[in-house]
């Protein structure tokens, strides 16, 4: 089960990144006057669904399935001295959690906006921040905590 969840978590990041990029770009081009639904709203929905699914899979790995996280949690103080363990125990989790929250806040602010310009700016800023945070927290190959781009191939 660990391998399946880890593979799903790894592959779903591409949908989340694509949705983040598309939601951000669509927010700049979207002229739908609230409460009308535009492309940014649709991409934002895909983004939040992908991020929520990623969050659930990540928490399952963090607290239940990952043997690496189990050993980190056993001696958390020692793990904080190791940059790779610290990345997995704190940095990845915290940054991605903030990205999820910012994306959700953007959707709510966009729905509550009364003008097209206000909606556009709120969606652009929130989706843009969420996307940048995702890029920062992904364990890209070549980094200390790097992982393969496509797990399971």
Residue frames as qw, qx, qy, qz and C-alpha x, y, z in Angstrom:
[[0.000, 0.885, 0.465, 0.000, 0.00, 0.00, 0.00],
 [0.350, -0.723, 0.099, 0.588, 2.90, 2.36, 0.77],
 [0.355, -0.111, 0.583, 0.722, 4.26, 2.09, -2.77],
 [0.147, 0.611, 0.692, 0.355, 0.84, 2.66, -4.33],
 [0.159, -0.919, -0.307, 0.188, 0.09, 5.77, -2.27],
 [0.394, -0.593, 0.270, 0.648, 3.61, 7.14, -2.82],
 [0.334, 0.142, 0.664, 0.654, 3.30, 6.61, -6.59],
 [0.041, 0.784, 0.587, 0.195, -0.12, 8.30, -6.67],
 [0.292, -0.865, -0.106, 0.395, 1.24, 11.20, -4.62],
 [0.421, -0.363, 0.443, 0.704, 4.20, 11.53, -6.97],
 [0.248, 0.312, 0.694, 0.599, 2.18, 11.45, -10.20],
 [0.039, -0.830, -0.556, -0.014, -0.67, 13.65, -8.98],
 [0.320, -0.625, -0.002, 0.712, 1.79, 16.49, -8.44],
 [0.238, 0.033, 0.548, 0.801, 1.85, 17.01, -12.19],
 [0.079, -0.675, -0.652, -0.337, -1.90, 17.60, -12.28],
 [0.347, -0.804, -0.313, 0.368, -1.59, 19.98, -9.32],
 [0.355, -0.403, 0.247, 0.807, 1.24, 21.92, -11.00],
 [0.133, 0.296, 0.646, 0.691, -0.58, 22.08, -14.32],
 [0.188, -0.773, -0.595, -0.118, -3.77, 23.23, -12.60],
 [0.388, -0.701, -0.150, 0.579, -1.81, 25.84, -10.62],
 [0.276, -0.176, 0.407, 0.853, -0.19, 27.24, -13.74],
 [0.001, -0.441, -0.694, -0.569, -3.45, 27.21, -15.70],
 [0.263, -0.792, -0.533, 0.138, -5.42, 28.78, -12.83],
 [0.349, -0.589, 0.007, 0.729, -2.84, 31.54, -12.49],
 [0.166, -0.024, 0.533, 0.829, -2.71, 32.28, -16.23],
 [0.093, -0.569, -0.738, -0.351, -6.50, 32.03, -16.55],
 [0.264, -0.739, -0.434, 0.442, -6.93, 34.49, -13.69],
 [0.212, -0.401, 0.205, 0.867, -5.05, 37.12, -15.70],
 [0.054, -0.066, -0.658, -0.748, -7.23, 36.56, -18.76],
 [0.101, -0.517, -0.849, 0.047, -10.56, 36.00, -17.00],
 [0.095, -0.143, -0.023, -0.985, -13.06, 38.83, -17.43],
 [0.388, -0.482, -0.755, -0.215, -16.09, 37.01, -16.02],
 [0.235, -0.477, 0.207, -0.821, -18.01, 39.39, -13.80],
 [0.039, -0.055, -0.910, 0.410, -18.86, 37.81, -10.46],
 [0.676, -0.325, 0.642, -0.161, -20.80, 35.64, -9.79],
 [0.824, 0.483, -0.194, -0.223, -20.24, 34.29, -13.34],
 [0.821, -0.316, 0.421, 0.223, -17.92, 31.32, -13.65],
 [0.444, 0.800, -0.360, -0.184, -14.90, 31.76, -15.89],
 [0.820, 0.319, -0.451, 0.150, -11.92, 29.60, -16.84],
 [0.120, 0.494, -0.628, 0.590, -10.01, 30.68, -13.73],
 [0.671, -0.281, 0.354, -0.588, -12.85, 29.35, -11.56],
 [0.968, 0.129, -0.128, -0.171, -12.79, 25.99, -13.33],
 [0.641, 0.427, -0.515, 0.377, -9.01, 25.69, -13.16],
 [0.181, -0.504, 0.527, -0.660, -9.11, 26.85, -9.54],
 [0.864, -0.191, 0.168, -0.435, -11.55, 24.06, -8.74],
 [0.915, 0.253, -0.292, 0.112, -9.25, 21.50, -10.38],
 [0.298, 0.556, -0.535, 0.562, -6.33, 22.99, -8.46],
 [0.446, -0.443, 0.469, -0.620, -8.05, 22.77, -5.08],
 [0.964, -0.040, 0.020, -0.262, -9.28, 19.22, -5.74],
 [0.787, 0.382, -0.395, 0.282, -5.77, 18.13, -6.78],
 [0.094, 0.542, -0.542, 0.635, -4.21, 19.86, -3.75],
 [0.695, -0.355, 0.300, -0.549, -6.77, 18.38, -1.35],
 [0.986, 0.090, -0.124, -0.063, -6.12, 14.91, -2.73],
 [0.571, 0.491, -0.469, 0.461, -2.37, 15.49, -2.49],
 [0.256, -0.550, 0.465, -0.645, -2.79, 16.65, 1.10],
 [0.884, -0.224, 0.168, -0.374, -4.73, 13.53, 2.06],
 [0.925, 0.249, -0.235, 0.162, -2.21, 11.23, 0.39],
 [0.338, 0.588, -0.465, 0.569, 0.68, 13.14, 1.94],
 [0.481, -0.509, 0.412, -0.583, -0.80, 12.97, 5.44],
 [0.983, -0.057, 0.010, -0.174, -1.40, 9.25, 4.98],
 [0.759, 0.394, -0.350, 0.382, 2.26, 8.85, 4.05],
 [0.046, 0.635, -0.421, 0.646, 3.45, 11.17, 6.84],
 [0.511, -0.419, 0.456, -0.596, 1.52, 9.62, 9.72],
 [0.901, -0.039, 0.294, -0.317, 0.77, 6.05, 8.67],
 [0.942, 0.330, 0.061, 0.011, 2.63, 4.48, 5.77],
 [0.485, 0.757, -0.367, 0.239, 6.11, 5.92, 5.33],
 [0.870, -0.285, -0.218, 0.338, 8.92, 4.00, 7.07],
 [0.447, 0.347, -0.127, 0.815, 11.16, 7.03, 6.58],
 [0.279, -0.616, -0.002, -0.737, 8.74, 9.30, 8.42],
 [0.837, -0.485, -0.239, -0.087, 8.30, 6.71, 11.18],
 [0.769, -0.085, -0.215, 0.595, 12.04, 6.76, 11.87],
 [0.169, 0.464, -0.046, 0.869, 12.12, 10.57, 11.69],
 [0.520, -0.630, -0.133, -0.560, 9.25, 10.86, 14.19],
 [0.861, -0.333, -0.329, 0.198, 10.99, 8.44, 16.58],
 [0.579, -0.405, -0.067, 0.705, 13.91, 10.84, 17.00],
 [0.273, 0.893, 0.318, 0.163, 12.66, 14.20, 15.79],
 [0.286, -0.906, 0.183, 0.253, 15.42, 16.24, 17.43],
 [0.554, -0.306, 0.606, 0.482, 18.15, 14.31, 15.65],
 [0.506, 0.532, 0.600, 0.318, 16.22, 14.51, 12.37],
 [0.096, 0.979, 0.155, -0.095, 16.22, 18.32, 12.56],
 [0.355, -0.708, 0.444, 0.420, 20.02, 18.25, 12.27],
 [0.465, 0.045, 0.753, 0.463, 19.81, 16.34, 8.98],
 [0.220, 0.330, -0.182, -0.900, 18.79, 18.61, 6.07],
 [0.332, -0.049, -0.797, -0.503, 17.09, 15.78, 4.14],
 [0.248, -0.407, -0.851, 0.220, 15.10, 14.55, 7.13],
 [0.007, 0.450, 0.323, -0.833, 14.18, 18.14, 8.03],
 [0.242, 0.122, -0.474, -0.838, 12.93, 18.72, 4.49],
 [0.399, -0.242, -0.824, -0.320, 10.53, 15.76, 4.74],
 [0.308, -0.420, -0.744, 0.419, 9.54, 16.28, 8.36],
 [0.076, -0.650, -0.336, 0.678, 8.93, 20.03, 8.29],
 [0.002, -0.411, 0.299, 0.861, 9.70, 21.99, 5.12],
 [0.117, -0.116, -0.812, -0.560, 7.80, 19.95, 2.52],
 [0.162, -0.549, -0.812, 0.113, 4.76, 19.48, 4.74],
 [0.101, -0.638, -0.315, 0.695, 4.57, 23.11, 5.89],
 [0.028, 0.323, -0.388, -0.863, 5.10, 24.68, 2.48],
 [0.157, -0.209, -0.835, -0.484, 2.57, 22.43, 0.78],
 [0.142, -0.597, -0.734, 0.292, 0.03, 22.99, 3.55],
 [0.018, -0.573, -0.080, 0.816, 0.38, 26.74, 3.09],
 [0.081, 0.108, -0.642, -0.755, -0.09, 26.28, -0.69],
 [0.144, -0.432, -0.878, -0.146, -3.35, 24.39, -0.06],
 [0.119, -0.666, -0.507, 0.534, -4.64, 27.08, 2.29],
 [0.016, -0.454, 0.194, 0.870, -3.69, 29.93, -0.08],
 [0.095, -0.098, -0.778, -0.614, -5.42, 28.23, -3.03],
 [0.166, -0.574, -0.800, 0.051, -8.60, 27.76, -0.98],
 [0.113, -0.635, -0.260, 0.719, -8.48, 31.36, 0.26],
 [0.006, -0.229, 0.467, 0.854, -8.13, 32.50, -3.36],
 [0.126, -0.346, -0.842, -0.394, -11.24, 30.57, -4.42],
 [0.181, -0.681, -0.633, 0.320, -13.27, 32.06, -1.57],
 [0.117, -0.564, -0.007, 0.817, -12.04, 35.60, -2.21],
 [0.003, -0.037, 0.649, 0.760, -12.71, 35.21, -5.93],
 [0.143, -0.508, -0.824, -0.204, -16.29, 34.10, -5.32],
 [0.216, -0.736, -0.480, 0.425, -16.91, 36.98, -2.92],
 [0.238, -0.200, 0.220, 0.925, -15.50, 39.63, -5.27],
 [0.348, 0.701, 0.472, -0.407, -17.96, 42.11, -6.67],
 [0.391, 0.812, -0.215, -0.375, -15.96, 43.35, -9.66],
 [0.926, 0.355, -0.064, 0.113, -14.12, 41.53, -12.43],
 [0.362, 0.715, -0.433, 0.412, -10.85, 43.37, -11.73],
 [0.469, -0.573, 0.516, -0.432, -10.98, 42.58, -8.01],
 [0.958, -0.024, 0.242, -0.153, -11.71, 38.92, -8.71],
 [0.777, 0.559, -0.209, 0.201, -8.95, 38.72, -11.32],
 [0.128, 0.721, -0.521, 0.439, -6.33, 40.18, -8.99],
 [0.644, -0.443, 0.489, -0.388, -7.29, 38.06, -5.98],
 [0.977, 0.133, 0.157, -0.053, -7.28, 34.85, -8.01],
 [0.636, 0.656, -0.302, 0.272, -4.02, 35.74, -9.73],
 [0.090, -0.696, 0.564, -0.436, -2.20, 36.53, -6.49],
 [0.738, -0.322, 0.488, -0.338, -3.49, 33.54, -4.52],
 [0.960, 0.251, 0.121, -0.008, -3.11, 30.97, -7.31],
 [0.507, 0.728, -0.365, 0.282, 0.28, 32.40, -8.20],
 [0.276, -0.640, 0.605, -0.387, 1.53, 32.15, -4.63],
 [0.879, -0.123, 0.397, -0.235, 0.18, 28.61, -4.29],
 [0.875, 0.471, -0.061, 0.087, 1.90, 27.57, -7.53],
 [0.263, 0.746, -0.501, 0.351, 5.23, 29.11, -6.52],
 [0.540, -0.497, 0.571, -0.367, 5.03, 27.35, -3.14],
 [0.964, 0.109, 0.216, -0.108, 4.39, 24.04, -4.88],
 [0.693, 0.630, -0.269, 0.226, 7.44, 24.55, -7.10],
 [0.057, -0.722, 0.557, -0.406, 9.57, 25.37, -4.05],
 [0.628, -0.369, 0.573, -0.376, 8.47, 22.35, -2.00],
 [0.953, 0.259, -0.071, -0.141, 8.68, 19.66, -4.67],
 [0.638, -0.528, 0.498, 0.257, 11.72, 17.39, -4.17],
 [0.634, 0.718, -0.209, -0.196, 13.20, 17.99, -7.62],
 [0.940, 0.048, 0.009, 0.338, 15.95, 15.62, -8.84],
 [0.512, 0.513, -0.173, 0.667, 19.39, 17.01, -8.09],
 [0.325, -0.718, 0.215, -0.576, 18.36, 18.58, -4.79],
 [0.070, -0.382, 0.832, -0.397, 19.49, 17.08, -1.49],
 [0.502, 0.127, 0.731, -0.445, 16.08, 15.52, -0.86],
 [0.442, 0.365, -0.429, -0.699, 15.44, 15.03, -4.59],
 [0.649, 0.141, 0.729, -0.164, 13.24, 12.28, -5.94],
 [0.295, 0.118, 0.736, 0.597, 12.61, 11.03, -9.49],
 [0.298, 0.109, -0.157, -0.935, 10.30, 13.07, -11.71],
 [0.771, -0.008, -0.315, -0.553, 8.21, 9.98, -12.50],
 [0.384, -0.347, 0.799, -0.307, 8.14, 7.38, -9.77],
 [0.756, 0.134, 0.583, -0.265, 7.45, 3.80, -10.76],
 [0.698, 0.655, -0.177, -0.230, 8.84, 3.90, -14.29]]
